[in-house]
Amino acid sequence: MLASCYRNSLALAADNGLRSIAFPAISTGAFGYPPEQAAPVVSETIESVLIAGTLVEQVRLAVTGSGPHWSFAFSAFASFRTGMSGRLFV
């Protein structure tokens, strides 16, 4: 379900002609999805959409502060393929 959220959001962004999009750490707050489990799901989903081809050129993971949400963003960024650098930002 988490992957679907990101995939559908990226599709909507492309359908509306957006070239960039920013995401918070979806579901890791009040819904309690563990950030360390969310990070690989997020990075793999974003990467698969970008590789498949989309109008979206840049994806940003927007987090504030420190702790689990910063760890989420760093983990997602770190697991992103080197060849895709320049398209995912934290």
C-alpha positions as CSV (number, residue, x, y, z in Angstrom):
1,M,0.0,0.0,0.0
2,L,2.9,2.4,0.7
3,A,4.5,1.8,-2.7
4,S,1.1,2.4,-4.3
5,C,0.8,5.7,-2.6
6,Y,4.1,6.9,-4.0
7,R,3.5,5.3,-7.4
8,N,0.0,6.9,-7.8
9,S,1.3,10.3,-6.6
10,L,4.1,10.2,-9.2
11,A,1.6,9.3,-11.9
12,L,-0.7,12.2,-10.9
13,A,2.3,14.5,-11.0
14,A,3.2,13.4,-14.5
15,D,-0.4,13.5,-15.6
16,N,-0.5,17.2,-14.5
17,G,2.8,18.1,-16.2
18,L,4.8,18.5,-13.1
19,R,8.6,18.1,-13.4
20,S,9.3,17.8,-9.7
21,I,7.5,16.6,-6.6
22,A,8.3,16.5,-2.8
23,F,7.2,13.9,-0.4
24,P,7.1,13.8,3.4
25,A,7.8,10.4,5.1
26,I,4.3,9.2,4.3
27,S,2.7,6.9,6.9
28,T,5.7,7.0,9.3
29,G,4.1,9.5,11.7
30,A,0.6,9.0,13.1
31,F,0.1,5.8,11.1
32,G,3.2,4.2,12.7
33,Y,4.9,2.7,9.7
34,P,8.5,2.0,10.9
35,P,10.8,4.5,9.0
36,E,13.5,1.9,8.6
37,Q,11.0,-0.4,6.8
38,A,9.5,2.4,4.8
39,A,12.8,3.7,3.4
40,P,13.6,0.7,1.0
41,V,10.0,0.6,-0.1
42,V,10.1,4.3,-1.0
43,S,13.4,4.3,-2.7
44,E,12.6,1.2,-4.8
45,T,9.2,2.6,-5.8
46,I,10.6,6.0,-6.8
47,E,13.5,4.4,-8.6
48,S,11.3,2.0,-10.6
49,V,9.0,4.9,-11.7
50,L,11.9,7.1,-12.8
51,I,13.6,4.2,-14.6
52,A,10.3,3.3,-16.4
53,G,10.1,6.8,-17.7
54,T,8.1,9.8,-16.5
55,L,7.9,13.5,-17.0
56,V,8.9,13.9,-13.3
57,E,12.6,14.8,-13.3
58,Q,13.2,15.4,-9.6
59,V,11.9,13.8,-6.4
60,R,12.5,15.4,-3.0
61,L,12.1,13.7,0.3
62,A,11.2,16.5,2.7
63,V,11.9,15.8,6.4
64,T,12.6,18.1,9.3
65,G,14.5,17.6,12.5
66,S,16.4,14.5,13.4
67,G,15.6,11.0,14.6
68,P,13.7,8.4,12.7
69,H,12.4,10.6,9.9
70,W,15.8,11.9,9.0
71,S,17.1,8.3,9.2
72,F,14.2,7.4,6.8
73,A,15.3,10.0,4.3
74,F,19.0,9.2,4.5
75,S,18.3,5.5,4.1
76,A,16.0,6.0,1.1
77,F,18.6,8.3,-0.5
78,A,21.5,5.9,0.3
79,S,19.8,2.9,-1.2
80,F,19.0,4.8,-4.5
81,R,21.1,3.6,-7.4
82,T,24.1,5.7,-8.2
83,G,23.0,6.0,-11.9
84,M,19.9,7.8,-10.7
85,S,21.8,10.5,-8.8
86,G,20.6,14.0,-9.6
87,R,16.9,12.9,-9.5
88,L,16.3,12.2,-5.8
89,F,17.1,14.8,-3.2
90,V,16.8,14.9,0.6
